[in-house]
């Protein structure tokens, strides 16, 4: 799968797929390490079991990232065509933006930076989860 940079169309879809793959790799690596070490040493009391349990920490971090992106839908691919009438060559446009704080999440389909002005566009009516 081709890498999609932050701020480009399709970033949310790419991030969901990659985080799912990462979570599955950590889970499979931890389980396989645990069962291989248990079958080789005939006991769960070995260093391989400790490493298998420690693989839970990065797997949890990847799972949290995946859960963060699940509720948001990717931006419509026709949005850049619609934005051409609003933006000029000097403006910067970012798509599929998710902002987080300790209290809420906000998804903006498009952010346009015009000089010292920043304008966010959302195609859906629901932006903030509280």
C-alpha positions as CSV (number, residue, x, y, z in Angstrom):
1,X,0.0,0.0,0.0
2,X,1.3,3.4,-0.9
3,X,2.1,5.7,2.0
4,X,-0.2,8.7,2.4
5,X,1.3,11.7,4.2
6,X,-0.6,13.7,6.8
7,X,-2.8,16.4,5.3
8,X,-3.6,14.5,2.1
9,X,-6.8,12.9,0.9
10,X,-7.1,9.3,2.1
11,X,-4.9,9.7,5.3
12,X,-7.6,8.4,7.6
13,X,-8.2,5.3,5.5
14,X,-4.4,4.6,5.3
15,X,-3.9,5.1,9.0
16,X,-6.8,2.7,9.8
17,X,-5.3,0.0,7.7
18,X,-1.7,0.5,8.9
19,X,-2.7,0.6,12.6
20,X,-4.8,-2.6,12.1
21,X,-1.8,-4.4,10.6
22,X,0.5,-3.2,13.4
23,X,-1.9,-4.3,16.1
24,X,-2.2,-7.8,14.4
25,X,1.6,-8.1,14.1
26,X,2.1,-7.3,17.8
27,X,-0.6,-9.7,18.9
28,X,0.7,-12.6,16.6
29,X,4.3,-12.0,17.7
30,X,3.4,-12.0,21.4
31,X,1.2,-15.1,21.2
32,X,3.7,-17.0,19.0
33,X,6.6,-16.1,21.3
34,X,4.6,-17.2,24.3
35,X,3.6,-20.5,22.9
36,X,7.0,-21.3,21.4
37,X,8.8,-20.6,24.6
38,X,6.2,-22.6,26.6
39,X,6.5,-25.6,24.3
40,X,10.3,-25.5,24.3
41,X,10.9,-24.9,28.0
42,X,7.7,-26.8,29.2
43,X,7.0,-23.9,31.6
44,X,5.6,-20.4,31.5
45,X,8.4,-19.2,33.8
46,X,11.1,-18.0,31.3
47,X,12.4,-14.9,29.7
48,X,10.5,-15.4,26.5
49,X,7.2,-15.2,28.4
50,X,8.3,-11.9,29.9
51,X,9.1,-10.5,26.4
52,X,5.7,-11.8,25.1
53,X,4.0,-9.9,27.9
54,X,6.0,-6.8,27.3
55,X,4.8,-6.8,23.6
56,X,1.4,-5.8,25.1
57,X,2.6,-2.3,25.7
58,X,3.3,-1.2,22.1
59,X,0.3,-3.2,20.9
60,X,-1.9,-1.2,23.3
61,X,-0.5,2.1,22.0
62,X,-1.2,1.0,18.4
63,X,-4.7,-0.1,19.4
64,X,-5.4,3.3,20.9
65,X,-4.4,4.9,17.7
66,X,-6.7,2.6,15.8
67,X,-9.6,3.3,18.1
68,X,-9.0,7.1,17.6
69,X,-9.5,6.9,13.8
70,X,-12.4,4.4,13.7
71,X,-15.3,6.9,14.1
72,X,-14.2,9.3,11.3
73,X,-14.9,8.8,7.7
74,X,-12.3,9.7,5.0
75,X,-12.8,12.9,3.1
76,X,-14.6,12.7,-0.2
77,X,-12.1,12.6,-3.1
78,X,-14.0,15.3,-5.0
79,X,-13.4,17.9,-2.3
80,X,-10.1,19.2,-3.9
81,X,-12.0,20.0,-7.1
82,X,-14.6,22.0,-5.0
83,X,-11.8,23.8,-3.1
84,X,-10.1,25.1,-6.3
85,X,-12.6,27.9,-6.6
86,X,-11.8,29.1,-3.0
87,X,-8.1,28.7,-2.8
88,X,-5.2,30.3,-4.7
89,X,-1.7,29.0,-5.4
90,X,-0.3,30.7,-2.3
91,X,-2.7,29.0,0.0
92,X,-2.0,25.7,1.8
93,X,-4.8,23.1,2.0
94,X,-4.8,20.1,4.4
95,X,-7.3,17.3,4.2
96,X,-8.5,14.5,6.7
97,X,-7.4,16.3,9.9
98,X,-8.2,14.9,13.3
99,X,-7.5,17.1,16.3
100,X,-7.5,15.7,19.9
101,X,-7.6,17.1,23.3
102,X,-8.1,15.6,26.7
103,X,-11.8,16.3,26.5
104,X,-12.8,15.9,22.8
105,X,-12.0,14.9,19.3
106,X,-12.6,17.0,16.2
107,X,-12.5,15.9,12.6
108,X,-12.2,18.5,9.8
109,X,-12.4,17.5,6.2
110,X,-10.3,20.4,5.1
111,X,-8.2,23.2,6.5
112,X,-7.2,26.1,4.4
113,X,-4.4,28.5,5.4
114,X,-4.6,31.8,3.7
115,X,-1.8,34.1,5.0
116,X,-2.6,34.7,8.7
117,X,-6.1,33.2,8.4
118,X,-7.0,29.6,9.0
119,X,-10.4,28.2,7.9
120,X,-11.6,24.7,8.7
121,X,-14.3,23.0,6.7
122,X,-16.4,20.1,7.7
123,X,-18.9,18.4,5.4
124,X,-20.6,16.5,8.3
125,X,-22.8,18.2,10.9
126,X,-21.2,16.3,13.8
127,X,-17.7,17.4,14.6
128,X,-17.0,17.3,18.3
129,X,-17.6,14.3,20.6
130,X,-18.0,15.1,24.3
